[in-house]
Amino acid sequence: MAALTIKPTHKAVVAYYDALRQLSLLDLSHEGAVKVAFQRLLETCAGRMGRTLVLDWEIRRPEGRPLRVDGAVVDDFRLAHGYWEAKDSWRVGAGDAFHGRKDAERRAGFRRAQQPPGRRLVSWRRS
């Protein structure tokens, strides 16, 4: 698998942080406000690896309804190499729809990729 090497000074990373800075000046930090900035960063990173970010990706499961995530990084064969699901950290709580979906993803064979301490990043990778 190709490894992504991108520096904090890369144009896409700088643009992402500039967008976040601009949104913070407007006192905006909710999912809908930052989603487009992060989407652009993911598109750039995926492109550097010869992959494509596809929005609103459906994950079909043998049992139950399909899961939908905000995006998936896929190759030319439509194989997903990563999933993106944006969530507001203040909305995440026990018993909400997000936690039920997270449990369903775990049962479907996805495992947590990384979760930095103190952050609300939840990323799943198919085992």
C-alpha positions as CSV (number, residue, x, y, z in Angstrom):
1,M,0.0,0.0,0.0
2,A,1.3,3.5,-0.9
3,A,2.1,5.6,2.1
4,L,1.0,9.2,2.2
5,T,3.7,11.7,3.0
6,I,2.5,15.2,3.3
7,K,4.1,18.1,5.2
8,P,2.3,20.6,7.4
9,T,3.4,23.2,4.9
10,H,1.7,21.5,2.0
11,K,-0.7,23.8,0.1
12,A,-3.8,21.6,1.0
13,V,-2.9,21.5,4.7
14,V,-2.3,25.2,4.9
15,A,-5.6,25.8,3.1
16,Y,-7.4,23.5,5.6
17,Y,-6.1,25.4,8.6
18,D,-6.8,28.8,6.9
19,A,-10.4,27.7,6.4
20,L,-10.7,26.6,10.0
21,R,-9.2,29.9,11.2
22,Q,-11.7,31.8,9.1
23,L,-14.6,29.7,10.5
24,S,-13.4,30.2,14.0
25,L,-13.4,34.0,13.5
26,L,-17.1,33.6,12.6
27,D,-17.5,31.4,15.8
28,L,-18.4,28.4,13.6
29,S,-17.1,24.9,14.5
30,H,-20.0,22.5,13.9
31,E,-19.8,19.6,11.5
32,G,-21.5,21.4,8.6
33,A,-19.1,24.3,8.8
34,V,-15.9,22.4,8.8
35,K,-17.0,19.5,6.6
36,V,-16.1,21.1,3.2
37,A,-12.6,22.2,4.4
38,F,-11.8,18.6,5.5
39,Q,-13.4,17.2,2.4
40,R,-11.0,19.2,0.3
41,L,-8.0,18.1,2.3
42,L,-9.1,14.4,2.0
43,E,-9.5,14.8,-1.8
44,T,-6.0,16.1,-2.1
45,C,-4.5,13.4,0.1
46,A,-6.4,10.7,-1.8
47,G,-5.3,12.1,-5.1
48,R,-1.7,12.0,-4.1
49,M,-2.1,8.3,-3.5
50,G,-3.9,7.7,-6.8
51,R,-7.2,7.2,-5.1
52,T,-10.5,9.1,-5.1
53,L,-12.7,10.4,-2.3
54,V,-16.3,9.4,-3.0
55,L,-18.9,11.2,-0.9
56,D,-21.9,9.5,0.6
57,W,-20.5,6.0,0.3
58,E,-22.7,2.9,0.9
59,I,-21.2,0.0,2.8
60,R,-23.2,-3.1,1.9
61,R,-23.4,-5.8,4.6
62,P,-24.5,-9.4,4.3
63,E,-27.1,-8.9,7.0
64,G,-29.1,-5.8,7.8
65,R,-29.4,-2.5,6.0
66,P,-26.3,-0.9,4.4
67,L,-24.3,1.7,6.3
68,R,-23.7,5.1,4.8
69,V,-20.6,7.1,5.6
70,D,-19.8,10.7,4.6
71,G,-17.1,9.4,2.3
72,A,-14.7,6.6,1.3
73,V,-11.2,6.7,-0.3
74,V,-11.4,4.2,-3.1
75,D,-9.0,2.9,-5.8
76,D,-9.8,2.3,-9.4
77,F,-11.4,-1.1,-8.6
78,R,-13.8,0.6,-6.1
79,L,-12.1,-1.0,-3.2
80,A,-12.3,1.2,-0.1
81,H,-9.1,2.0,1.7
82,G,-10.6,4.3,4.3
83,Y,-13.9,5.7,5.5
84,W,-14.8,9.2,6.6
85,E,-17.7,9.9,9.0
86,A,-17.9,13.5,10.4
87,K,-19.6,14.0,13.7
88,D,-20.0,16.9,16.1
89,S,-18.2,15.9,19.3
90,W,-20.8,17.6,21.5
91,R,-23.6,15.6,19.9
92,V,-22.0,12.2,20.6
93,G,-23.5,10.5,23.6
94,A,-24.4,7.1,24.8
95,G,-27.6,5.9,23.2
96,D,-27.6,8.3,20.2
97,A,-27.8,7.2,16.6
98,F,-24.0,7.5,16.2
99,H,-23.2,5.0,18.9
100,G,-25.8,2.5,17.5
101,R,-24.2,2.9,14.1
102,K,-20.7,2.5,15.5
103,D,-21.8,-0.8,17.1
104,A,-23.2,-1.9,13.8
105,E,-19.9,-1.1,12.1
106,R,-18.0,-3.1,14.6
107,R,-20.3,-6.1,14.1
108,A,-19.8,-5.7,10.4
109,G,-16.1,-6.3,10.8
110,F,-14.7,-2.8,11.0
111,R,-12.1,-2.0,13.6
112,R,-10.9,1.2,15.0
113,A,-7.9,2.6,13.1
114,Q,-6.7,5.4,15.4
115,Q,-8.2,7.7,18.0
116,P,-5.8,10.3,19.4
117,P,-6.2,10.8,23.2
118,G,-8.6,13.6,24.0
119,R,-10.0,13.8,20.5
120,R,-13.3,12.7,19.0
121,L,-11.8,11.2,15.8
122,V,-13.4,7.8,15.2
123,S,-12.0,6.0,12.2
124,W,-12.8,2.4,11.2
125,R,-11.0,0.1,8.8
126,R,-12.3,-3.2,7.5
127,S,-10.3,-6.1,9.2
